[in-house]
């Protein structure tokens, strides 16, 4: 009876381990696919201080940017999926009416 119990527990542990490995591999492969297909643009935004960077980042992320990296004093590297979001939509965000934006090459 003890042998059957050990075999059952071993089988359950093996199944859980295999499911975890498959899940981890699936997350890594899908994130690699999405980051390789991303477009980038650098924005110069007329923010009055670095404290406003979080506002700009939040608005860009709400619009669908995949990742936004702030570089002091006013530069933002925006990574986005160009099949879902384009430069004109990014540059036309309402926040940029208050804080003027220019694309930096």
DSSP file (Angstrom, degrees, kcal/mol; ACC not computed):
  #  RESIDUE AA STRUCTURE BP1 BP2  ACC     N-H-->O    O-->H-N    N-H-->O    O-->H-N    TCO  KAPPA ALPHA  PHI   PSI    X-CA   Y-CA   Z-CA
    1    1 A X     >        0   0    0      0, 0.0     4,-1.7     0, 0.0     5,-0.1   0.000 360.0 360.0 360.0 -37.7    0.0    0.0    0.0
    2    2 A X  H  >  +     0   0    0      1,-0.2     4,-2.4     2,-0.2     5,-0.2   0.887 360.0  55.1 -66.1 -37.7    2.9    2.4    0.8
    3    3 A X  H  > S+     0   0    0      1,-0.2     4,-2.4     2,-0.2    -1,-0.2   0.901 107.0  49.7 -61.9 -41.3    4.5    1.7   -2.6
    4    4 A X  H  > S+     0   0    0      2,-0.2     4,-2.4     1,-0.2    -1,-0.2   0.879 110.4  51.2 -64.5 -37.7    1.2    2.7   -4.4
    5    5 A X  H  X S+     0   0    0     -4,-1.7     4,-2.6     2,-0.2    -2,-0.2   0.919 111.0  47.2 -66.2 -43.9    1.1    5.9   -2.3
    6    6 A X  H  X S+     0   0    0     -4,-2.4     4,-2.6     2,-0.2    -2,-0.2   0.892 112.3  50.0 -64.5 -40.1    4.7    6.8   -3.2
    7    7 A X  H  X S+     0   0    0     -4,-2.4     4,-2.5     2,-0.2    -2,-0.2   0.919 111.9  48.5 -64.3 -42.9    4.1    6.1   -6.9
    8    8 A X  H  X S+     0   0    0     -4,-2.4     4,-2.3     2,-0.2    -2,-0.2   0.940 113.4  45.7 -62.8 -48.0    0.9    8.3   -6.8
    9    9 A X  H  X S+     0   0    0     -4,-2.6     4,-2.3     1,-0.2    -2,-0.2   0.900 113.4  50.8 -62.2 -41.8    2.7   11.2   -5.1
   10   10 A X  H  X S+     0   0    0     -4,-2.6     4,-2.4     2,-0.2    -1,-0.2   0.898 109.8  49.9 -62.1 -41.8    5.7   10.9   -7.4
   11   11 A X  H  X S+     0   0    0     -4,-2.5     4,-2.4     2,-0.2    -2,-0.2   0.904 110.7  49.6 -64.5 -41.6    3.4   11.0  -10.5
   12   12 A X  H  X S+     0   0    0     -4,-2.3     4,-2.5     2,-0.2    -2,-0.2   0.921 111.7  48.2 -63.8 -44.2    1.6   14.1   -9.1
   13   13 A X  H  X S+     0   0    0     -4,-2.3     4,-2.4     1,-0.2    -2,-0.2   0.909 111.7  50.4 -62.6 -42.7    4.9   15.9   -8.5
   14   14 A X  H  X S+     0   0    0     -4,-2.4     4,-2.5     2,-0.2    -2,-0.2   0.917 111.2  48.0 -62.1 -44.6    6.1   14.9  -12.0
   15   15 A X  H  X S+     0   0    0     -4,-2.4     4,-2.5     2,-0.2    -2,-0.2   0.923 112.4  48.5 -63.5 -45.0    2.9   16.2  -13.7
   16   16 A X  H  X S+     0   0    0     -4,-2.5     4,-2.2     1,-0.2    -1,-0.2   0.906 112.1  49.9 -62.5 -41.6    3.1   19.5  -11.7
   17   17 A X  H  X S+     0   0    0     -4,-2.4     4,-2.2     2,-0.2    -2,-0.2   0.926 111.3  48.1 -62.5 -45.8    6.7   19.9  -12.7
   18   18 A X  H  X S+     0   0    0     -4,-2.5     4,-2.5     1,-0.2     5,-0.2   0.903 111.2  50.2 -63.3 -41.9    6.0   19.3  -16.4
   19   19 A X  H  X S+     0   0    0     -4,-2.5     4,-2.4     1,-0.2    -1,-0.2   0.912 110.7  50.4 -62.2 -42.3    3.1   21.7  -16.4
   20   20 A X  H  X S+     0   0    0     -4,-2.2     4,-2.4     2,-0.2    -2,-0.2   0.902 110.9  48.4 -62.7 -42.0    5.3   24.4  -14.7
   21   21 A X  H  X S+     0   0    0     -4,-2.2     4,-2.5     2,-0.2     5,-0.2   0.933 112.5  47.5 -65.5 -46.1    8.1   23.9  -17.3
   22   22 A X  H  X S+     0   0    0     -4,-2.5     4,-2.2     1,-0.2    -2,-0.2   0.914 112.8  49.7 -61.5 -43.0    5.7   24.1  -20.3
   23   23 A X  H  X S+     0   0    0     -4,-2.4     4,-2.1    -5,-0.2    -1,-0.2   0.920 111.3  48.6 -61.8 -45.2    4.1   27.2  -18.8
   24   24 A X  H  X S+     0   0    0     -4,-2.4     4,-2.2     1,-0.2    -2,-0.2   0.904 111.9  48.8 -64.1 -42.0    7.5   28.9  -18.3
   25   25 A X  H  X S+     0   0    0     -4,-2.5     4,-2.4     1,-0.2    -1,-0.2   0.881 109.8  52.5 -65.5 -37.6    8.6   28.1  -21.8
   26   26 A X  H  X S+     0   0    0     -4,-2.2     4,-2.0    -5,-0.2    -2,-0.2   0.902 109.3  48.8 -66.1 -41.4    5.4   29.4  -23.3
   27   27 A X  H  X S+     0   0    0     -4,-2.1     4,-2.2     2,-0.2     5,-0.2   0.933 113.0  47.9 -63.3 -46.6    5.7   32.7  -21.4
   28   28 A X  H  X S+     0   0    0     -4,-2.2     4,-2.0     1,-0.2    -2,-0.2   0.907 112.6  47.6 -63.1 -42.7    9.4   33.1  -22.5
   29   29 A X  H  X S+     0   0    0     -4,-2.4     4,-1.8     1,-0.2    -1,-0.2   0.889 113.1  47.5 -69.6 -37.2    8.7   32.3  -26.2
   30   30 A X  H  X S+     0   0    0     -4,-2.0     4,-2.0     2,-0.2    -1,-0.2   0.872 112.1  49.6 -72.6 -34.6    5.7   34.7  -26.4
   31   31 A X  H  X S+     0   0    0     -4,-2.2     4,-2.0    -5,-0.2    -2,-0.2   0.869 109.9  51.6 -71.2 -33.9    7.5   37.5  -24.7
   32   32 A X  H  X S+     0   0    0     -4,-2.0     4,-1.6    -5,-0.2    -2,-0.2   0.890 109.6  50.3 -66.3 -38.6   10.5   37.1  -27.1
   33   33 A X  H  X S+     0   0    0     -4,-1.8     4,-1.0     1,-0.2    -2,-0.2   0.920 111.5  47.5 -64.6 -43.1    8.1   37.2  -30.1
   34   34 A X  H  < S+     0   0    0     -4,-2.0     3,-0.3     1,-0.2    -2,-0.2   0.878 111.9  48.5 -70.4 -36.1    6.4   40.4  -28.9
   35   35 A X  H >< S+     0   0    0     -4,-2.0     3,-0.9     1,-0.2    -1,-0.2   0.810 107.4  55.6 -74.7 -26.8    9.6   42.3  -28.1
   36   36 A X  H 3< S+     0   0    0     -4,-1.6    -1,-0.2     1,-0.2    -2,-0.2   0.754 107.2  50.4 -75.3 -21.5   11.2   41.4  -31.5
   37   37 A X  T 3< S+     0   0    0     -4,-1.0    45,-0.5    -3,-0.3    -1,-0.2   0.272  87.5 116.9 -97.2  10.8    8.3   42.9  -33.4
   38   38 A X  E <   -A   81   0A   0     -3,-0.9     2,-0.3    43,-0.1    43,-0.2  -0.538  53.1-146.2 -84.9 145.0    8.3   46.2  -31.5
   39   39 A X  E     -A   80   0A   0     41,-3.5    41,-2.5    -2,-0.2     2,-0.3  -0.683  15.8-149.2 -98.0 160.8    9.0   49.6  -33.1
   40   40 A X  E     +A   79   0A   0     -2,-0.3     2,-0.3    39,-0.2    39,-0.2  -0.958  18.0 173.0-131.9 149.9   10.7   52.3  -31.2
   41   41 A X  E     -A   78   0A   0     37,-1.8    37,-3.3    -2,-0.3     2,-0.5  -0.976  22.9-137.4-149.3 148.9   10.7   56.1  -31.2
   42   42 A X  E     -AB  77 104A   0     62,-0.7    62,-3.2    -2,-0.3     2,-0.4  -0.924  20.8-162.6-109.2 131.0   12.3   58.7  -28.9
   43   43 A X  E     -AB  76 103A   0     33,-2.9    33,-2.4    -2,-0.5     2,-0.6  -0.894  14.0-153.0-114.3 140.8   10.3   61.6  -27.8
   44   44 A X  E     -AB  75 102A   0     58,-3.1    58,-1.9    -2,-0.4     2,-0.4  -0.968  23.1-169.4-107.7 117.7   11.4   64.9  -26.3
   45   45 A X  E     - B   0 101A   0     29,-2.5     2,-2.2    -2,-0.6    56,-0.2  -0.914  26.5-128.4-116.2 133.8    8.6   66.3  -24.1
   46   46 A X        +     0   0    0     54,-2.9     2,-0.3    -2,-0.4    54,-0.2  -0.490  45.7 162.4 -80.0  73.8    8.5   69.8  -22.7
   47   47 A X        -     0   0    0     -2,-2.2     3,-0.1    52,-0.1    26,-0.1  -0.750  42.1-135.3 -93.0 143.5    7.9   68.7  -19.1
   48   48 A X  S    S-     0   0    0     -2,-0.3     2,-0.3     1,-0.1    -1,-0.1   0.782  82.5  -4.6 -70.5 -25.4    8.6   71.3  -16.4
   49   49 A X  S >  S-     0   0    0      1,-0.0     3,-1.7    25,-0.0     4,-0.2  -0.973  76.6 -97.5-158.6 167.7   10.4   68.8  -14.1
   50   50 A X  G >  S+     0   0    0     -2,-0.3     3,-1.8     1,-0.3     4,-0.4   0.726 112.1  75.0 -64.2 -21.7   11.3   65.2  -13.9
   51   51 A X  G >  S+     0   0    0      1,-0.3     3,-0.5     2,-0.2     4,-0.3   0.749  88.1  60.2 -62.7 -23.3    8.4   64.6  -11.6
   52   52 A X  G <> S+     0   0    0     -3,-1.7     4,-1.8     1,-0.2     3,-0.4   0.538  80.1  88.3 -81.7  -6.2    6.1   64.9  -14.6
   53   53 A X  H <> S+     0   0    0     -3,-1.8     4,-2.9     1,-0.2     5,-0.2   0.884  82.9  55.8 -59.7 -39.5    7.8   61.9  -16.3
   54   54 A X  H <> S+     0   0    0     -3,-0.5     4,-2.4    -4,-0.4    -1,-0.2   0.857 105.0  53.1 -64.5 -33.5    5.4   59.4  -14.5
   55   55 A X  H  > S+     0   0    0     -3,-0.4     4,-2.1    -4,-0.3    -1,-0.2   0.938 111.8  44.6 -63.5 -47.2    2.4   61.3  -16.0
   56   56 A X  H  X S+     0   0    0     -4,-1.8     4,-2.4     2,-0.2    -2,-0.2   0.924 113.8  49.9 -63.9 -45.4    3.8   61.0  -19.5
   57   57 A X  H  X S+     0   0    0     -4,-2.9     4,-2.5     1,-0.2     5,-0.2   0.924 110.4  50.8 -59.1 -45.5    4.8   57.3  -19.0
   58   58 A X  H  X S+     0   0    0     -4,-2.4     4,-2.3    -5,-0.2    -1,-0.2   0.900 110.8  47.6 -60.2 -43.0    1.3   56.5  -17.7
   59   59 A X  H  X S+     0   0    0     -4,-2.1     4,-1.7     2,-0.2    -1,-0.2   0.887 112.2  49.5 -67.7 -39.0   -0.4   58.2  -20.7
   60   60 A X  H  X>S+     0   0    0     -4,-2.4     5,-2.4     2,-0.2     4,-0.6   0.909 112.5  47.3 -66.1 -41.2    1.8   56.4  -23.2
   61   61 A X  H ><5S+     0   0    0     -4,-2.5     3,-0.9     1,-0.2    -2,-0.2   0.887 109.2  53.9 -67.8 -38.4    1.2   53.0  -21.5
   62   62 A X  H 3<5S+     0   0    0     -4,-2.3    -1,-0.2     1,-0.2    -2,-0.2   0.862 104.9  55.6 -61.5 -34.8   -2.6   53.7  -21.4
   63   63 A X  H 3<5S-     0   0    0     -4,-1.7    -1,-0.2    -5,-0.1    -2,-0.2   0.650 132.4 -91.4 -73.4 -14.9   -2.4   54.3  -25.2
   64   64 A X  T <<5 +     0   0    0     -3,-0.9    17,-0.5    -4,-0.6    -3,-0.2   0.508  68.2 157.0 118.4   7.7   -0.9   50.9  -25.7
   65   65 A X      < -     0   0    0     -5,-2.4    -1,-0.3     1,-0.1    15,-0.2  -0.421  35.1-147.4 -63.3 138.8    2.9   51.4  -25.5
   66   66 A X  S    S-     0   0    0     13,-2.0     2,-0.3     1,-0.3    14,-0.2   0.892  77.3  -1.8 -74.7 -41.4    4.7   48.2  -24.6
   67   67 A X  E     -C   79   0A   0     12,-1.8    12,-3.2    -7,-0.0     2,-0.4  -0.990  58.9-164.6-152.8 141.1    7.5   49.9  -22.7
   68   68 A X  E     -C   78   0A   0     -2,-0.3     2,-0.5    10,-0.2    10,-0.2  -0.994   6.6-167.4-130.9 126.3    8.5   53.5  -21.9
   69   69 A X  E     -C   77   0A   0      8,-2.6     8,-3.0    -2,-0.4     2,-0.4  -0.962  11.7-146.8-117.1 123.3   12.0   54.4  -20.7
   70   70 A X  E     -C   76   0A   0     -2,-0.5     2,-0.5     6,-0.2     6,-0.2  -0.741  11.6-170.9 -91.2 132.2   12.6   57.9  -19.3
   71   71 A X  E  >  -C   75   0A   0      4,-3.4     4,-2.5    -2,-0.4     3,-0.3  -0.988  39.2 -81.8-122.2 120.9   16.0   59.5  -19.7
   72   72 A X  T  4 S+     0   0    0     -2,-0.5     2,-0.1     1,-0.3     4,-0.0  -0.288 102.5  19.9 -59.9 142.8   16.6   62.7  -17.8
   73   73 A X  T  4 S-     0   0    0    -26,-0.1    -1,-0.3     2,-0.0   -26,-0.1  -0.969 132.8 -36.1 -92.6 -22.5   15.8   65.5  -18.4
   74   74 A X  T  4 S+     0   0    0     -3,-0.3   -29,-2.5    -2,-0.1     2,-0.4   0.201  89.9 118.6-152.2  23.5   13.0   65.0  -20.9
   75   75 A X  E  <  -AC  44  71A   0     -4,-2.5    -4,-3.4   -31,-0.2     2,-0.4  -0.796  35.3-169.8-103.0 140.6   13.6   62.1  -23.3
   76   76 A X  E     -AC  43  70A   0    -33,-2.4   -33,-2.9    -2,-0.4     2,-0.7  -0.986  12.7-152.6-130.4 120.6   11.3   59.1  -23.5
   77   77 A X  E     -AC  42  69A   0     -8,-3.0    -8,-2.6    -2,-0.4     2,-0.5  -0.848  20.9-162.9 -90.5 118.1   12.1   55.9  -25.4
   78   78 A X  E     -AC  41  68A   0    -37,-3.3   -37,-1.8    -2,-0.7     2,-0.5  -0.907   9.5-167.2-110.1 124.0    8.8   54.4  -26.5
   79   79 A X  E     +AC  40  67A   0    -12,-3.2   -13,-2.0    -2,-0.5   -12,-1.8  -0.942  22.8 160.3-109.2 128.6    8.5   50.8  -27.6
   80   80 A X  E     -A   39   0A   0    -41,-2.5   -41,-3.5    -2,-0.5     2,-0.8  -0.971  47.2-106.3-148.1 158.0    5.2   49.9  -29.2
   81   81 A X  E >>  -A   38   0A   0    -17,-0.5     4,-2.0    -2,-0.3     3,-1.9  -0.789  27.0-155.9 -86.5 110.8    3.6   47.3  -31.5
   82   82 A X  T 34 S+     0   0    0     -2,-0.8    -1,-0.1   -45,-0.5   -44,-0.1   0.591  90.0  64.4 -69.7  -8.9    3.2   49.1  -34.8
   83   83 A X  T 34 S+     0   0    0      1,-0.1    -1,-0.3     3,-0.0     3,-0.1   0.661 116.8  27.6 -82.6 -15.8    0.3   46.8  -35.8
   84   84 A X  T <4 S+     0   0    0     -3,-1.9     2,-0.3     1,-0.3    -2,-0.2   0.608 129.8  28.0-115.1 -20.1   -1.7   48.2  -32.8
   85   85 A X     <  -     0   0    0     -4,-2.0    -1,-0.3   -21,-0.1     2,-0.3  -0.999  64.6-161.4-146.7 139.8   -0.4   51.7  -32.4
   86   86 A X     >  -     0   0    0     -2,-0.3     4,-2.1    -3,-0.1     3,-0.3  -0.803  34.1-105.7-124.5 169.2    1.2   54.2  -34.7
   87   87 A X  H  > S+     0   0    0     -2,-0.3     4,-3.1     1,-0.2     5,-0.2   0.870 116.6  54.8 -59.5 -40.2    3.4   57.3  -34.4
   88   88 A X  H  > S+     0   0    0      1,-0.2     4,-1.2     2,-0.2    -1,-0.2   0.883 108.4  48.6 -65.1 -36.8    0.6   59.7  -35.2
   89   89 A X  H  4 S+     0   0    0     -3,-0.3    -1,-0.2     2,-0.2    -2,-0.2   0.907 113.5  47.8 -66.9 -41.0   -1.6   58.3  -32.5
   90   90 A X  H >< S+     0   0    0     -4,-2.1     3,-1.4     1,-0.2    -2,-0.2   0.954 114.0  45.4 -63.2 -49.9    1.2   58.6  -30.0
   91   91 A X  H 3< S+     0   0    0     -4,-3.1    -1,-0.2     1,-0.3    -2,-0.2   0.719 109.9  57.6 -68.4 -19.6    2.1   62.1  -31.0
   92   92 A X  T 3< S+     0   0    0     -4,-1.2    -1,-0.3    -5,-0.2    -2,-0.2   0.321  74.5 131.9 -93.7   8.2   -1.6   63.1  -30.9
   93   93 A X    X   -     0   0    0     -3,-1.4     3,-1.5    -4,-0.2     4,-0.2  -0.284  66.6-121.1 -60.9 145.8   -2.2   62.1  -27.3
   94   94 A X  T >> S+     0   0    0      1,-0.3     3,-2.1     2,-0.2     4,-0.8   0.822 108.8  66.8 -57.7 -34.3   -4.1   64.7  -25.2
   95   95 A X  H 3> S+     0   0    0      1,-0.3     4,-2.1     2,-0.2     3,-0.5   0.800  93.0  61.5 -59.9 -27.7   -1.2   64.9  -22.7
   96   96 A X  H <4 S+     0   0    0     -3,-1.5     5,-0.3     1,-0.2    -1,-0.3   0.504  90.5  67.0 -81.8  -2.6    1.0   66.4  -25.5
   97   97 A X  H <4 S+     0   0    0     -3,-2.1     3,-0.2    -4,-0.2    -1,-0.2   0.821 111.4  35.2 -75.8 -34.8   -1.4   69.4  -25.8
   98   98 A X  H  < S+     0   0    0     -4,-0.8     2,-0.5    -3,-0.5    -2,-0.2   0.851 130.5  33.1 -83.2 -38.6   -0.3   70.4  -22.3
   99   99 A X  S  < S-     0   0    0     -4,-2.1    -1,-0.3   -52,-0.0   -52,-0.1  -0.885  92.5-132.4-122.8  97.3    3.3   69.3  -22.7
  100  100 A X        -     0   0    0     -2,-0.5   -54,-2.9    -3,-0.2     2,-0.3  -0.105  23.4-155.7 -55.3 146.1    4.5   69.7  -26.3
  101  101 A X  E     -B   45   0A   0     -5,-0.3     2,-0.3   -56,-0.2   -56,-0.2  -0.922  14.5-173.2-127.2 146.9    6.3   66.8  -27.9
  102  102 A X  E     -B   44   0A   0    -58,-1.9   -58,-3.1    -2,-0.3     2,-0.4  -0.994  27.8-122.2-134.5 142.2    8.8   66.3  -30.7
  103  103 A X  E     -B   43   0A   0     -2,-0.3     2,-0.5   -60,-0.2   -60,-0.2  -0.711  25.4-149.5 -81.5 134.3   10.1   63.1  -32.1
  104  104 A X  E      B   42   0A   0    -62,-3.2   -62,-0.7    -2,-0.4    -2,-0.0  -0.896 360.0 360.0-105.1 130.8   13.9   62.8  -31.9
  105  105 A X              0   0    0     -2,-0.5    -1,-0.1   -64,-0.1   -62,-0.1   0.473 360.0 360.0 -82.6 360.0   15.7   60.9  -34.6
